Amino acid sequence: MSIDEHFLSGKLLSSLSTFAIGGPARYYFEARQISHAKEALEWARQKSIPVFVLGRGSNSLFDDRGFDGLVLHNRIDFCEFSESSVYVGAGYNFSLLGVQTARRGFSGLEFASGIPGSVGGAVFMNAGANLRETCEPLSEVLYLDESGEERVFEKKDLVFSYRTSPFQKRRGCILAARFELEEKEGARKSQLEIVDYRMKTQPYKEKSVGCIFRNPSAKSSAGALIEKCGLKGATCGGAQVSTLHANFIINAEQASSSDVLALIEKIQETVAKESGVHLETEVRKVDFS
């Protein structure tokens, strides 16, 4: 397979983002196999073209002008169970994985239910909820570095922190991850309770990218700070602070990237003025260049 014959030009990134925001990609390529990802990265390296690796588009705010490089869409989505271990492609649906493992009576990924990202994205961001994080059940990661070499990283050799992984400083692509789980009778019940709570408290039917801001501390919620400032429902253009959960910005009416950024700035300035706390964004802003 030659990437020159399979890439697309002008693919609208709004169609790949849960925010439904973003202009065209200069180049777009969908990798469904590890070999595809290898060839795409090599192609971009040889042509000195910047690469953005995309999962399910649930934590990315694309520029209104698009991306002047290659968007590598990671769709490697195999899933292999072996006793209490599960080995999963980076493009696999993280929420679905949480459901499937719980149904099998395994605990450790119940919190993934309702997180609308990919496995690779969850590892990359160390996604978390309900006081749990992706790095906890993680045991190893298969990674493709920018030179095209496959590397296996064991968890003991990786340092994770709140919404941060060592892969954020690398320029390659997560290919797969292995999770070690434990049998637990109440896993399915716990997973269903998590989904039910999220559906009631978060705007999952709206166009959003999940939480916009990191929590300032373990004891301080960004959503609570924003709500205390009376910003629920606040708007900038077509972007709106959710009236259900203040740490969500929704694309209420054909919002642009600049609308979202203006609303983010408004929230940061208001919260800093009212509480003295500077909120840091969790969403990844993907610039045009």
C-alpha positions in Angstrom: 0.0 0.0 0.0 1.3 3.5 -0.9 0.1 6.4 1.2 0.4 8.6 -1.9 -2.5 6.7 -3.3 -4.6 6.6 -0.2 -4.4 10.0 1.6 -7.2 12.6 1.2 -6.7 16.3 0.8 -9.1 18.8 2.3 -10.8 16.4 4.8 -12.9 18.6 7.1 -11.8 18.1 10.7 -15.2 19.2 11.9 -16.4 15.8 10.8 -13.8 14.1 13.0 -14.3 16.1 16.1 -16.9 15.7 18.8 -16.9 19.5 18.9 -17.9 19.6 15.2 -15.3 22.4 14.7 -12.4 22.6 12.4 -11.3 23.4 8.8 -9.7 21.1 6.3 -6.6 19.0 6.8 -3.9 19.5 4.2 -3.5 15.7 4.2 -5.6 13.0 5.9 -4.8 9.3 6.3 -6.7 6.6 8.1 -4.5 3.8 9.6 -6.4 0.6 10.4 -3.2 -1.5 10.8 0.1 -0.9 12.4 1.8 -1.1 9.0 -0.4 1.7 7.8 0.7 4.0 10.7 4.4 3.1 10.1 4.1 4.0 6.4 2.3 7.3 7.1 4.8 8.5 9.7 7.7 7.6 7.3 6.0 9.4 4.5 5.5 12.6 6.6 9.1 12.3 7.9 10.6 12.2 4.4 8.6 15.2 3.3 9.1 17.1 6.6 5.4 17.4 7.1 4.0 17.9 10.6 1.8 15.2 11.9 -1.2 15.2 14.3 -2.3 11.8 15.5 -6.1 11.7 16.0 -8.1 9.2 17.9 -11.9 9.8 18.3 -11.6 13.6 18.3 -13.0 14.0 21.8 -10.3 16.2 23.3 -9.1 18.3 20.4 -10.1 21.8 19.4 -9.1 22.3 15.7 -8.3 25.6 14.1 -11.0 27.1 11.9 -8.4 27.1 9.1 -7.8 23.4 9.6 -4.3 21.7 9.9 -1.4 22.4 7.5 0.0 18.9 7.8 -0.9 15.3 8.0 -3.8 14.2 10.2 -3.1 10.5 11.0 -6.4 9.0 12.1 -5.6 6.0 14.3 -8.2 3.4 13.7 -6.3 0.4 14.9 -9.0 -1.3 16.9 -8.4 -4.9 17.7 -9.3 -6.2 21.2 -7.8 -9.4 22.6 -8.8 -10.9 26.0 -6.5 -13.3 27.8 -7.7 -14.3 31.3 -7.7 -11.0 33.3 -5.6 -9.2 30.7 -6.8 -7.2 27.7 -4.6 -6.1 24.8 -6.3 -3.3 22.7 -5.5 -1.3 19.6 -5.1 2.4 20.2 -8.0 3.3 18.0 -10.5 1.1 20.1 -13.4 2.9 21.7 -12.3 3.5 25.4 -15.9 3.7 26.6 -16.9 0.4 24.9 -13.8 -1.2 26.5 -15.1 -0.1 29.9 -18.5 -1.7 29.2 -17.0 -5.0 27.8 -14.6 -5.6 30.6 -17.2 -5.0 33.3 -19.7 -7.3 31.5 -17.0 -10.0 31.8 -16.8 -9.4 35.5 -13.4 -7.6 35.4 -12.8 -4.4 37.4 -10.3 -1.6 36.7 -11.8 0.1 33.7 -15.4 0.8 34.8 -14.6 4.5 34.9 -13.9 4.4 31.1 -17.6 4.0 30.4 -18.9 7.3 29.0 -15.4 8.7 28.2 -15.9 9.3 24.5 -12.2 8.8 23.4 -10.0 6.1 22.1 -7.7 3.9 24.0 -4.7 5.7 22.6 -6.1 9.0 23.5 -6.9 7.8 27.0 -3.3 6.7 27.5 -1.9 9.8 25.9 -3.9 12.1 28.2 -4.0 9.7 31.2 -7.8 10.2 31.1 -9.7 9.7 34.3 -12.9 9.9 36.2 -14.4 8.8 39.5 -11.0 9.1 41.2 -9.5 6.6 38.8 -6.9 7.1 36.0 -6.0 5.2 32.8 -2.4 4.6 34.1 -3.7 2.5 37.1 -4.7 -0.7 35.2 -2.2 -0.1 32.4 0.6 -2.5 32.2 2.4 -1.8 28.9 2.2 0.4 25.8 3.2 -0.5 22.2 4.6 2.7 20.7 5.8 3.7 17.2 8.5 6.4 17.5 9.1 8.9 14.8 12.0 6.9 13.3 9.6 4.1 12.6 10.7 1.7 15.4 8.2 -0.2 17.5 8.9 0.0 21.2 7.2 -1.6 24.2 7.1 0.5 27.3 6.3 -1.2 30.6 4.3 0.8 33.1 7.2 0.7 35.6 9.3 2.7 33.1 6.7 5.4 32.6 5.8 8.4 34.7 2.2 9.5 34.7 0.5 12.4 36.5 -2.9 14.1 36.4 -4.0 14.3 32.7 -0.3 13.9 31.8 1.7 11.1 30.2 5.3 10.9 28.9 3.9 10.4 25.4 2.9 14.0 25.3 6.6 14.9 24.9 7.2 12.3 22.1 6.6 12.6 18.4 5.3 9.2 17.4 2.1 7.2 17.7 0.6 4.9 20.4 -0.3 1.7 18.7 -1.7 -0.5 21.5 -2.0 -0.9 25.2 -2.4 -3.8 27.7 -4.4 -3.6 30.8 -4.3 -5.9 33.8 -7.7 -6.2 35.5 -9.1 -8.2 38.5 -12.2 -10.3 38.8 -14.9 -8.5 40.8 -18.5 -9.5 41.3 -19.8 -5.9 41.4 -17.9 -4.6 38.3 -20.9 -4.5 36.0 -23.1 -2.8 38.7 -20.4 -0.2 39.3 -20.0 0.5 35.6 -23.8 1.0 35.1 -23.9 3.4 38.0 -21.1 5.5 36.6 -22.8 5.7 33.2 -26.2 6.6 34.8 -24.5 9.4 36.9 -22.7 10.9 33.9 -25.8 10.9 31.7 -27.6 12.9 34.4 -24.8 15.4 35.2 -23.0 15.9 31.9 -24.2 17.1 28.5 -23.5 14.0 26.5 -26.1 14.7 23.8 -24.4 18.0 23.0 -21.4 18.7 20.8 -18.5 19.1 23.2 -15.0 17.7 24.0 -15.6 16.8 27.6 -14.1 18.9 30.4 -12.3 22.0 29.2 -10.3 22.7 32.3 -8.1 20.7 34.6 -9.2 20.6 38.2 -6.9 23.0 40.1 -6.3 20.5 42.9 -7.7 17.2 44.3 -10.0 19.2 46.5 -11.0 21.9 44.0 -13.3 21.4 41.0 -13.0 23.6 38.0 -16.7 23.1 37.3 -17.6 24.3 40.8 -15.4 27.4 40.5 -17.0 28.3 37.1 -20.5 27.7 38.4 -19.8 29.9 41.5 -18.9 32.7 39.1 -22.4 32.5 37.5 -21.0 31.5 34.2 -23.3 28.6 33.4 -25.0 29.4 30.1 -22.5 32.2 29.2 -21.8 32.5 25.5 -19.3 33.8 23.0 -20.7 33.5 19.5 -22.0 30.0 19.0 -20.1 28.6 22.0 -21.8 28.2 25.3 -20.9 27.1 28.9 -23.2 24.1 29.5 -26.1 24.7 31.9 -25.7 21.1 33.1 -22.0 21.0 33.9 -20.0 24.2 34.0 -16.7 22.6 32.9 -18.2 21.7 29.6 -18.3 24.1 26.6 -20.8 23.1 24.0 -21.1 24.0 20.3 -24.6 25.4 20.7 -24.9 27.1 17.3 -22.3 26.6 14.6 -19.5 27.7 16.9 -16.0 28.5 15.6 -12.7 27.7 17.2 -12.3 31.4 17.9 -15.7 31.4 19.7 -14.5 28.6 22.0 -11.2 30.3 22.6 -12.8 33.6 23.5 -15.2 31.8 25.9 -12.2 30.0 27.5 -10.4 33.3 28.0 -13.6 34.9 29.5 -13.9 32.0 31.9 -10.2 32.1 32.9 -10.3 35.9 33.5 -13.6 35.8 35.5 -12.5 32.8 37.7 -9.1 34.4 38.3 -10.7 37.7 39.3 -13.3 36.1 41.6 -11.2 33.4 43.2 -7.6 34.0 42.4 -7.3 30.6 40.7 -5.9 30.3 37.2 -7.7 27.5 35.3 -5.5 25.5 32.9 -7.1 23.9 29.9 -7.3 20.2 29.5 -8.5 20.3 25.8 -5.7 20.1 23.2 -5.7 23.2 21.0 -4.5 22.1 17.5 -3.0 25.1 15.6 -3.2 25.4 11.9 0.6 25.2 11.5 
